[in-house]
Amino acid sequence: LASQFVLAERAEDARRAAALRLAGAPFAYAVGVAPFRHLTLHVDERVLIPRQETEQLVEEVLARATHGVAIDIGTGSGAIALALASEGHFDRVIGTDVSRGALAVAEGNAAQLMERLRAPVEFRQGALFAPLAGVRARVVVSNPPYIAHDEAGALPGSVRDWEPPVALFGASGGMAAISSIIRQAPDVLEPGGLLALELDSRRASLAAELALAHGRYRDVSVRLDLAGRERFLIARRKDE
């Protein structure tokens, strides 16, 4: 009887996945899981589907910092936070997100991956740095919303019509969240602490200019993704 129940449950899952695919849903949403580095994460329409570029963002962080407190702004499914907690040697990792639904997904993933995490992971609800009063960190990392609203028409339907707009689109031509993170991160980072952002290639140089003009960063650079596009902003807080 138990095996019959399992088979029936799997058949229902397969029917649901097929229906979602027919409706145009991305494969990851249809099957409910997505790979990210060494992890398998639950995903649904409340969170972005983790991408290869974001795996590279984690690599950029781990090449420069593996200890202290790490903060993931806009954590979504928890992909970045959980990868850092499983691969680095951080004292703790904190993920923030404005979406309660996204945090529910992240918390579920953390519970599922508990045995693989080297550091405790905590998720807090709120916009950007709002939930982080009193926290000091060695790393601030983020894959923020960076697509301008008027660019929505150029996106594939599987992205535009399914992934959460709050995680895709940014005001001020896609720069609003980026600018806020660059401006606020030095108040959270320790001296010498690392800021690492994933960006749209059309806005990477502008983000670097903002960081340089801010005056509280050193070693500002833009790193390329595997396709040779400007994708990542890397900077350190000055030793004030």
C-alpha positions in Angstrom: 0.0 0.0 0.0 2.8 2.4 0.9 4.5 1.8 -2.5 1.2 2.4 -4.3 0.8 5.7 -2.4 4.3 6.8 -3.4 3.7 5.9 -7.0 0.4 7.8 -7.0 2.1 10.8 -5.4 4.8 10.8 -8.0 2.3 10.5 -10.8 0.5 13.5 -9.5 3.7 15.5 -9.2 4.5 14.5 -12.8 1.1 15.6 -14.0 1.4 18.9 -12.2 4.9 19.5 -13.7 3.7 18.8 -17.2 0.7 21.2 -16.7 3.0 23.9 -15.6 5.4 23.4 -18.5 2.5 23.5 -20.9 1.4 26.8 -19.3 4.9 28.2 -20.0 6.5 27.8 -16.6 10.3 27.4 -16.4 11.5 23.9 -15.9 12.7 24.6 -12.4 9.3 25.9 -11.3 7.6 22.9 -12.9 9.7 20.3 -11.0 10.1 22.5 -7.9 13.9 22.3 -7.6 17.0 23.9 -9.0 20.7 23.1 -8.7 23.1 25.8 -7.3 26.8 25.0 -7.0 26.8 21.8 -4.8 23.3 22.3 -3.5 19.8 21.3 -4.7 17.3 24.0 -3.7 13.5 24.1 -3.6 12.2 27.0 -5.8 8.8 28.2 -6.8 7.2 31.4 -8.1 8.1 33.3 -4.9 11.8 33.3 -5.7 14.2 33.8 -8.6 15.6 30.7 -10.2 19.3 30.5 -9.3 21.6 31.1 -12.2 25.1 30.3 -13.3 26.2 33.9 -12.9 25.2 33.9 -9.3 27.2 30.8 -8.7 30.2 32.8 -10.0 29.3 35.6 -7.6 29.7 33.1 -4.7 33.1 32.1 -6.2 34.2 35.7 -6.2 33.3 36.0 -2.6 34.9 32.8 -1.5 38.2 33.8 -3.3 38.4 36.9 -1.1 36.7 36.1 2.3 35.6 33.0 4.1 35.5 34.1 7.8 33.5 36.5 9.9 29.9 37.4 9.4 28.4 37.3 5.8 25.2 39.2 4.8 23.2 38.3 1.7 20.9 41.2 0.8 17.8 40.0 -1.1 18.4 36.3 -0.4 15.4 34.9 -2.3 15.7 31.1 -2.2 18.7 31.5 0.1 21.0 30.3 -2.6 23.9 32.6 -1.9 23.6 32.5 1.9 23.4 28.7 1.9 26.3 28.3 -0.5 28.5 30.5 1.7 27.4 28.7 4.8 28.2 25.3 3.3 31.5 26.2 1.5 33.1 28.9 3.6 34.1 29.1 7.3 32.0 32.0 8.3 30.9 32.6 11.9 27.4 33.1 10.7 25.4 34.1 7.6 22.4 36.4 7.5 20.0 36.7 4.6 17.5 39.5 4.3 14.5 39.8 1.9 11.5 42.1 1.7 9.3 39.1 0.7 7.9 36.9 3.4 7.2 34.3 0.8 10.8 34.2 -0.4 12.0 33.9 3.2 9.7 30.9 3.7 11.4 29.2 0.7 14.8 30.1 2.1 14.0 28.8 5.5 12.7 25.5 4.1 15.9 25.1 2.1 18.0 25.8 5.2 16.2 23.2 7.1 16.6 20.7 4.4 20.3 21.4 4.1 21.0 21.7 7.8 23.6 18.8 7.9 25.6 20.4 5.1 26.0 23.9 6.7 29.2 24.8 8.4 27.8 28.1 9.8 24.5 29.0 11.3 22.2 30.8 8.9 19.5 33.3 9.9 16.9 35.0 7.7 15.4 38.4 8.5 12.5 40.2 6.8 12.9 43.7 5.6 14.2 45.9 2.8 18.0 45.9 2.2 19.8 46.7 5.5 16.7 47.6 7.5 16.7 44.3 9.5 20.4 44.6 10.3 20.6 47.2 13.1 23.8 46.6 15.1 25.2 44.0 12.8 28.8 44.3 11.6 30.0 42.0 8.7 33.1 41.0 6.9 31.1 40.4 3.7 28.0 42.0 2.1 26.9 40.2 -1.1 23.8 40.7 -3.2 22.1 39.8 -6.5 19.7 42.8 -6.4 16.9 43.7 -8.8 18.7 45.5 -11.6 16.4 45.4 -14.7 14.7 48.7 -15.6 10.9 48.5 -15.9 11.0 49.7 -19.5 13.2 46.7 -20.4 10.6 44.1 -19.4 9.5 43.6 -23.0 12.9 42.3 -24.0 12.9 39.5 -21.4 11.9 36.0 -22.3 8.3 35.2 -21.3 9.5 32.4 -19.0 11.2 35.1 -16.9 8.9 38.1 -17.3 5.7 36.2 -16.8 6.8 33.8 -14.0 9.6 35.2 -11.9 8.8 37.6 -9.1 8.9 41.3 -10.3 10.2 42.5 -7.0 13.3 40.5 -7.5 13.8 41.5 -11.2 12.9 45.1 -11.6 14.5 48.2 -10.0 13.4 51.8 -10.1 15.7 54.6 -11.4 16.5 52.7 -14.5 17.4 49.5 -12.6 19.8 51.3 -10.3 17.7 52.0 -7.2 18.7 49.0 -5.1 22.3 49.0 -6.4 22.8 52.6 -5.4 21.2 52.0 -2.0 23.4 49.0 -1.2 26.6 50.8 -2.3 25.6 53.8 -0.2 24.6 51.9 3.0 27.1 48.9 3.0 30.0 50.8 4.5 27.9 51.4 7.7 27.7 47.6 8.1 31.0 46.4 6.8 34.1 46.2 9.0 37.2 48.1 7.8 38.5 46.1 4.9 35.2 44.3 4.5 34.1 43.0 1.1 31.2 44.2 -1.0 30.3 41.9 -3.9 27.3 42.6 -6.2 25.9 40.9 -9.3 24.9 43.4 -11.9 23.4 43.8 -15.4 26.4 44.3 -17.8 24.9 47.6 -18.9 25.1 49.0 -15.4 28.3 47.6 -14.0 30.6 50.5 -14.9 28.0 53.0 -13.5 27.9 51.0 -10.3 31.7 51.1 -10.1 31.7 54.9 -10.6 29.2 55.2 -7.8 31.4 53.2 -5.5 34.5 55.2 -6.4 32.6 58.5 -5.9 31.2 57.4 -2.6 34.7 57.8 -1.0 34.5 54.9 1.5 35.7 52.1 -0.8 39.0 51.0 -2.1 40.1 48.3 -4.6 37.0 48.9 -6.7 36.8 46.6 -9.7 34.4 45.1 -12.2 34.8 41.4 -12.9 33.6 39.5 -16.0 31.2 36.6 -16.1 32.0 33.4 -18.1 30.6 35.0 -21.2 33.0 37.9 -20.9 30.4 40.4 -19.8 30.9 43.0 -17.1 28.9 41.4 -14.3 30.3 41.8 -10.8 31.2 44.8 -8.7 33.9 44.0 -6.1 35.1 46.6 -3.5 36.4 46.9 0.0 35.5 49.3 2.7 38.4 51.7 3.4 40.3 51.2 6.7 38.9 54.4 8.2 
